[in-house]
Amino acid sequence: MVCCHNKRDERCGVLGPQLAQWLAELLRRRGLGAGAASVLQISHIGGHKYAGNVIVYRPGQPGHGDWFGRDDALRSPALRPHWRGRLGLSKAEQLELFAATRGECQRHGDQDIEELA
């Protein structure tokens, strides 16, 4: 799901449709058509300063989506710096997941993902 909302902040309205088109083309080239994967253009999901915003839901994990920010995030081979959290987890769980995937073991208290990225 790609934020394409343009009423609150034009960054998502400009970058979102371009990113959605790029993702749809990527899926098509990889043979992932209807039924296997889809790209949806949605309205406001917040985080305009991270435009274009994408939430990725994976099969078998209802209610758990990974949130990515920045227009070039999905074009980058290293997505970690663009990861902004996972739906369905508490803030503490998200911070622990983020730290674990970076090889860090310490707890992070009240920090935000942006402070760790």
SVG drawing of the C-alpha trace seen along z (x, -y; Angstrom):
<svg xmlns="http://www.w3.org/2000/svg" viewBox="-7 -20 32 38">
<polyline fill="none" stroke="black" stroke-width="0.4" points="0.0,0.0 1.5,-3.3 0.4,-6.6 -0.7,-8.9 -2.5,-11.5 -2.0,-15.0 -4.4,-17.1 -2.3,-17.4 1.2,-17.4 2.0,-17.2 5.1,-15.0 3.0,-11.9 0.8,-13.1 3.8,-13.5 6.0,-10.7 3.4,-8.1 1.9,-7.5 5.4,-7.2 6.4,-4.7 3.2,-2.7 3.8,-2.5 7.4,-1.4 6.3,1.3 3.6,2.6 6.1,2.8 8.5,4.6 5.9,7.2 4.9,7.6 8.5,8.3 8.9,10.8 5.7,12.6 3.7,11.7 0.4,10.7 -3.1,10.5 -3.6,12.9 0.1,13.2 0.7,9.6 -0.8,6.2 0.0,2.5 -2.7,0.3 -2.7,-3.5 -4.2,-4.7 -4.8,-8.0 -3.2,-9.5 -1.1,-7.1 1.0,-9.8 4.7,-10.4 4.7,-12.8 8.3,-13.8 9.2,-10.2 7.4,-10.3 6.8,-8.0 5.4,-5.8 4.8,-2.1 3.2,0.5 3.9,4.1 1.7,6.9 2.9,10.4 0.7,13.5 0.0,15.4 0.6,12.3 -2.7,10.5 -2.5,7.2 1.3,7.1 2.8,4.8 6.2,3.3 6.3,-0.4 9.0,-1.9 9.6,-5.6 11.5,-7.6 10.9,-7.6 14.0,-5.5 13.6,-3.0 12.3,-0.1 14.8,-0.8 17.7,-0.5 19.4,2.9 19.5,2.1 16.0,1.3 16.9,1.2 17.6,-2.6 14.1,-3.2 12.2,-0.9 9.8,-2.9 8.2,-0.2 5.9,2.8 2.1,2.7 0.9,5.1 3.9,4.6 4.3,2.3 6.8,-0.5 9.2,1.5 8.8,4.6 9.5,2.6 12.7,1.2 13.8,4.6 13.1,6.0 15.0,3.2 18.0,3.6 18.0,7.4 18.2,7.1 21.2,4.7 23.0,7.1 22.4,5.0 21.2,6.6 20.7,3.7 17.3,2.3 16.4,-1.2 14.0,-2.6 11.9,-5.4 13.9,-6.0 12.3,-6.2 13.3,-4.3 14.6,-7.5 17.1,-7.8 18.5,-4.4 18.6,-4.4"/>
</svg>
